[in-house]
Amino acid sequence: MEKLFQELPKPSNLHVHFSTFVPYDVILKDIKKNKDLRDRLYISSTQELNFCKNRKKNMSYKLITEQDIDKIEKLLKRKDKLKTFVLLGGIFYGIIKNFDYYKNFYLKHILSQMKLQKIQYIEFRLRLGSCIDQHGKNIPIIEELEALYPYRKHFRIIVQDNKSKEKDSLHYFQNIIDLVRGTKYESIICGYDFVGSEDKKKSFFQQHFHALQNFKKKNHIQYYLHAGEVPNQPTSVTNLDYAIRLNPIRIGHGINLFKHPHLWKDIQKKNIYLENCPISNYVFFKYHLDIQNIIQYIDQIVIGSDDDNKFGSNLSMDYFYLHHLGLEMKYIYQLLLNSGKFVPHFNKKEFDKHFLIFYKKYLKLKKK
Ligand SMILES: [Zn+2]
């Protein structure tokens, strides 16, 4: 049955981080079989390949070696995926950032993965401007946008900054807004997201509310905000509350909504959608989704996969997980339709046709 869910037609994946979408073993295969690629693939040379911990000025790069590849392969084989996720995430992020790889391999893999999983359209969270050339030098954002441009009918970008220091992020976003304004690249970008830490004492959105509100107004942009992700954390609830006040198109994760019905009222009034990521929330926060909650608020929910590689999971598995928890097929159909609302030129008739094919196979399998 799990396999069959790959065939479930999925209008869109609306919460997924760009660098975690293509399975790591697909990337490793490229590197192993392509010596030419290996000879120009640079990785961070310090701290055992872990790029994330090394955003320092004196960071240097080196060519990937056979030993590095062995090490990565061993890590990939380890069963405790979650423990190695951060490390692997850092390593592969370092590889994907190579603009050569990004442009000539990664973007193409995205399309084949979409086809494999029957996903029509994606909105990726991505920090633009992180790519490097073969000497470790930064690639101008405009070149990255040019590489992304041909794919705009398949996927678009929600620009994300990882640091979430208000001043830095606003400066970074402003840079991109000014760069794309009035150009063809505007069509690649849906909007902007801040990922503020929620376990500190102060809520990011509360703290910077006015600055963020003014920034949005001044630049006529849309927000898609990560908020309310940490269960039973008061700061996370406050953060969610202020995120809602910023009128985003959607809110990422937001699992604290389920315990705070008054916030749901605001969400419904403002027609904000919740990007629920069932497997991610379970894996990272041991958050058990209550199916009754999903049913109760189904009109405002879409399903996302967040970080596909963290557990070797993907959007198909998120839908399968919901089914496994007992969510009836009519509700799964509703969630899929919701996700179609964000697809440019969504064709409901076409979708219904494919869904029916899936549904017949599903019923047949269920009888067995
Ligand atoms: Zn996320």
Residues whose N, C-alpha, C, O or C-beta is under 5 A from the ligand:
A	BS01	ZN	D306
